[in-house]
Amino acid sequence: MLTRRAALQVAALALAGSSVAEADGAELQFELYRTRNGEFRWRLKSANGRILAQSSEGYQSRAGCLTAIERIRTGAATATFEDLSGAK
């Protein structure tokens, strides 16, 4: 299950513009991988290889991890944004 924190983190990165893509045409990539203990996890990487976000939990099945990735991909477009930094 996608956590609200993960969805908001991805949405905030998407809204940040240059923090997500360092050059025009740069793309993000989801990676699905397996940990030593057999859990499935995901991470979102920028074109330069930096990890922008990652799963906060492991998934018992590949399908569960893929579902979380899809929820992020579709949910980030409509996620709300709240700036708690206090910066003006």
Buried (B, 14 or more C-beta within 10 A) or exposed (E): EBEEEBBBBBBBBBEEEEEBBEEEEEEBEBEBEEEEEEBBBBBBBBBEEEEBBBBEEBBEEEEBBBBBBEBBEEBBEEBEEEEEEEEE
